[in-house]
Amino acid sequence: MGFWRNQLSGPTDPAADAAWDRHEPRKGFFTDTSICIGCKACEVACKEWNGIPEDGLDLLNQSYDNTGALGASTWRHVAFVEQTSDRIEQARESGRKLVSLGMPSVRSSDEAVLAGGGGTATATLAAPGELRPGAAAGPGPTDTAVPDMRWLMASDVCKHCTHAACLDVCPTGALFRTEFGTVVVQDDVCNGCGYCVAACPFGVIERRSGKEGHEETGQSHGISIKGAGGDGSHKNPPSYAASNGEVKNVGIAQKCTLCYDRLGAGETPACAQACPTTSIKFGDLDEMRATARARVAQLHEQGFTEARLYGVDENDGVGGTGSTFLLLDEPEVYGLPPDPRVTTADLPDMFRKAGYAGLTMLAMAAVAVVGRRK
């Protein structure tokens, strides 16, 4: 059963499972939130390259944010989270507990002496980026002072899961797995049923509403394809044509494609290309995960025990993701599920129970028939 379970939730090669006859290295992102400055260059670049309608220019009165979450017209979303010193200390304490479970550890007192060039300690410093057991997981001399407050900024994106529930439940085949291991929606095949919306454990995919922009003001910020039909007709209500043109793909499921058109040309996705701090890194997924592990080890060396990785575990509920994140607090703080699980992982168990139920009903019917004959 191990092979079949891996086809639903465990470690596997998604491109090979999709029967691609050529092998391309799986591509993915590594988003290092510790160096994100919240500039939103990734959001703008994503919209410009992919022709995504503007979806609101007003702040949400919650933070310096105007999009709120990922959606059909927000394929990159930069979250702003303000934290006080109490919350920062809680994040560091939870990070210390993760270190004690085997994550990269902070330096011990002896290692700190060696790093400073003095003392008589005989401990040996680990190589840069080396993952060490958590024997020195407690507070140490390298722990940094807790600031009065801080901003957590993180650019979220579709996870391109190893086991993508959106793809599994699509009845028309509108979603497909590319040769790079990513998941893409075919606009002209999607029938707008919305099964993928409910299936995604991350709440990433969504159907476009057609209300993007500022329709009431007469100012158009959307993607106008007015008169798309040969007779000049509109698929949307005429009211949209007067103010916002015809927003494309209304009612169609939309999400990040990891710039599939750019990947085919050997180029970097628009968001990673535009990021001024290299907070968003792109490349072969194995290299991105290695970079992520080295970075979290570096932060732990510096005493930032709150640093942790998200999406690198191939044995999690989605088989690992194509978008890896370095977080500075619990996933829930960033609006991420702590234990995502593909909704189709329980299909074997569901079919088994349905089979047992069917056999039970047949047995009861047989007993009833035999009893009548007597």
Buried (B, 14 or more C-beta within 10 A) or exposed (E): EEEEEBBBBBEBEBBBBBEBEEEEBBBBBBBBBBBBEBBBBBBBBBBEBBEBBBBBEEEEEEBEBBBBEBBBBBBBBBBBBEBEEEBBEBBBEBBBEBBBEEBBBBBBBBBBBBEEEEEEEEBEEBEEBEBBEBEBBBEBBBBEEBEEEBEBBBBBBBBBBBBBBBBBBBEEEBBBBBBBBBBBBBEEEBEBBBBBBEBBBBBBBBBBBBBBBBBEEEEBBBBBBBEBEEEEEBBBEEEBBEBBBBBBBBBBBBBBBBBBEBBEEEEBBBBBBBBEEEBBBBBBBEBBBBBBBBBBBBBBBBBBBBBBBBBBBBEBBBBBBBBBBBBBBBBEBBBBBEEBBBBBBBBBEEEEEEEEEEEEEEEEEEEEEEEEEE
